[in-house]
Amino acid sequence: MAYIESERMLEAITKALSLYIENHSTKEVFGHLLDSILDLSGSEYGFIGQTFYDDKGKPYLKTHAITDISWDSETRSFFKENAPAGLEFRNLETLFGAALKSETPVISNSPGIDPRAGGLPPGHPDLNSFLGLPFFHGNRFSGIIGIANRVGGYNEKIVMELRPYLTACAQIVSSWEDYCGRKKARIELANEKTRIDLVIDGTRLGFWDWDLINNKIVFNEMWAEMLGYKIEEIDLSIKFWRDQIHRDDIEKLELELNEHINGRTEYYENTHRMKHKNGEWLYILDKGKVVERDDYGNAVRIMGTHTNITNEKKSEKLAIKSSKAKTEFLSNMSHEIRTPLNGVIGNIQLLEETKTTDEQEALIQNLRHSSSLLLNIVDDILDVNKIGMGKLKIETISFSVEDIVRTIKSNFSSCFKTKKVNFEIIMHKSVPRFLLGDPKRLGQVLMNLVGNALKFTEEGSVEVYLDYDSLNSNLLISISDTGIGIEKNKIQRIFEYFTQEDESITRKFGGSGLGLSLCRKLVEMMGGDISVESQTEIGSCFKARIPMGRSQCQSIKEVKPEVTRYFEGIKVVVVEDNIVNQIVARKMLENIGCSVIVIGNGEKAIEYFRNYTADVVFMDLHMPGIDGVETTKGILSLKESTQALPIVGLSADVLSESREACFKAGMVDFLSKPFCKKSLVKILNKISQKRLFVGTD
C-alpha cells in the first residue's frame, strides 16, 4: 500500500513548477514545496535547503523554506528577520549534518537515543522522528529536504515514493541557480557598462559596442570625432567601420578579432590605420573584449575602445630612424678609427719580431700601451651602445685566469714604471687555473679598473688581488690604490655614464667618463656586483664579485707564439684597399709561412677568381666600389671550384650586424681589426681542422 498518493504528489509538483515559471519567487515556490511534502508525508515540520561549500570544502545548508517552529519571542524575531533570506546550518554533528556528509537518506525514528543527533535547544518542539532526503541534479549534490514528526515514523518505502518529488526539487533549485546567475550577470554587466561609459567619457577614448547576434554596432561621439566626423554624420554599421580601415591592415585585424571572439585569446588588441575625414591616415590602437556569451559559449556581445596613437607612431619611427643613424655612425667611426689602429698595432707587432735595442724596446712598449688604451676606449663606446640596444651578450666558456693576468701586466707594466708607481697583481692559491665565464668582459673590467687606478695615482702603489669563494663560486676582485681618492658624497656619481667626480678632475686627469660605468654594467650583466671604498688623499679600493664556476678542462690549447712557420705553402689571398693594412696582413701571413697575394678592391678580386683559386681568402668588408659582402657573393657564385672557398671577413666595424652579413654571404669566419698574428693563426688552424682548404693551383 502506498503511503503517498501519486495524484496529490503530481498536483503539488505541477503547481510548484507553475509558480516558478510565472514569477521565480523562491519564497512562494519553495514554501509551496515544503507545505506539500509535509502534507503528503503527514509530517509536522521541516525545511528545504540548498547545499554550499565553505573555503575549506566543508558542506553547509542554506534554507529556501523552513517551518516557523519558534518557541519564544526572541526566536520568533530572529526567524522573521532572517528566514526569508535563508538560514545557514553548519553543524555537521546533527541528523541533517549526517545527510550532508553522507549524501544519502537519513532515517531516525528514535532521535533521543540516535548517536547522529546533535540534541535540541531548550524549548525546541519535540523531535519524535526525522527523515533527511538529499536531492541531486545529475551527479551534483543540490540540497536536502528535512521533515520531522510523522506519526508512525519513516521508512525506506516512503523514501522511494518521495523520489519524484526530490527530482522536481532538484530541477527547480538548479533552474533557480541558473536564473540567479544570469540575473546577476545582467546587473553586473549594466553596472560595468555604466562605469565604462563614465571612464570613457573622462579619458576621451573612442568606444564601440558590437551586438554580434544582430550585427549592430554603436559608437560614442569621441569615436566619430577621432575620425573628423560628428556622430550624426556616420553610418552606425560594421561596413562603415570596415571601410575606414586601410586595406593592407584589414586581414590581420579580422584574424586577431576572430581569434578572440572564438575564445582563443583573452583579449583582442590590434594596431591599424584608419582614414580621417580629411584623407589623412591615423594609427589606431584597437582593444576589445567579449562581455557576453550564450549558454553554448558563443560570443553575443563585444565592446572595445579606439585610441589615436598617430603621434606615438611618428615618434617611434623617428626613434628607429635615429637609432639606425646612431648605429651607422658608430659603425663608420669604428671603421675609421680601427682601420688606422690596425696599421699601428700591426706594425708594433711586426717590430717586436725584429731585433731592437733596449731603448727601441721601451718605445715599442709605450706605443703598445697607448694603442691598447685607445682601442679600449673605442671598445667601451661600442659596448655602451650595445648595452643600450640590448645586444651585448655574455659568454660562458673555459678560460685561463693567468692569461688575463699576463695581458694586464703586459699592457700596464711600462706605464707604472714610467710613473714610478709600484704595480702588483696577487692571485690567491684558491683561484682555479681555469674558470667558466666571459674572459673578454672580465679582462675589460680589469683593464678599466687598473687604468682608472693608474690615472689617479701619482705615487705609492696599485695592487690587484684575486681570490675565489669556492662555496658560492664567485671570483673576488679587489683593486686598491694610493691615489687622490673620492669624496663620499660623490662616490655614487662615478658609476654614471660620462660622469667624473667633477670638471677639475677631467681637466687634470682626462678620461671619457665611461670606464667605471661600463665596469658596473658588465659586472651586473655577469650576475655580480661592484662597490668602492675611498678616502680623499689616501686612496680607493674597488671590489667586485663575479659568479664564475670552476672549469673541468685541464688545459686550453694555444699555438705557441715562438713558433714562426705554421702554414708553409698555403696560398692566401688578401682583399684589402688600405695600403698600410695590406702590408701588415702580408707580413704577418708570410711570417707564418703563407704565400700571399694582395688585391686592392672587389672588382679585381672577382676577376682574379675567374681564372685562379686559393686555399683561403681574407676579405675586407668596407671597400670602395663593391664591398666585401658583395665581392664574396660574386666569388662564390663564379664556378664550382670557388663554391667551397673559405672566405674570412676582415672588418674594423665590430657591430653584430657586420658579423651577420658575413655569414649570410657565405663566409666561414670573421676577424675584427685590429688583429694580431695569433688571431690569424687561430683562424687558419680552425679552417685546417675542418679541412676547408680547397687546394692551390
Protein Blocks (a to p, Z undefined) as FASTA:
>chain_A
ZZbdfklmmmmmmmmmmmmmmnopaklmmmmmmmmmmmmnopabdcdddddddfkopacd
ddfbdcdfbfbfklmmmmmmmmmnopadfbfbbfklmmmmnopacddfblmlmmkbgbja
ehiacdfbdcdddddehjbcfbdcddehiehiaafklmmmmmmmmmmmmmmmmmmmmmmm
mmmmmmmmmmmmmmmmmmmmmnopacddddfklopacddfklmmmnopafklpccdfklm
mmmpcfklmmmmmmmmmmmmnopafbdcdddddddfkopacddddddddfbdcfkopafb
dcdddddfklmmmmmmmmmmmmmmmmmmmmmmmmmmmmmmmmmmmmmmmmmmpccdfklm
mmmmmmmmmmmmmmmmmmmmmmmmmmmnopaccddddddfklmmmmmmmmmmmmmmmnop
acdddddfklcfbdcddfklmmmmmmmmmmmmmmmpcghcddddddddfknopacddddd
fbebpafklmmmmmpghiafblmlmmmngpjhlmmmmmmmmmmmnopacdddddehkbcc
ddddddddddfbfbdcdddfkbmbfbgoiacddddfblklmmmmmmmmmmnopacdddfb
fklmmmmmmmmccfbdcddfbdghjafklmmmmmmmmpmmlmmpccddddfblcfklmmm
mmmnopabdcdddddfklmmmmmmmmmmnopagbiZZ
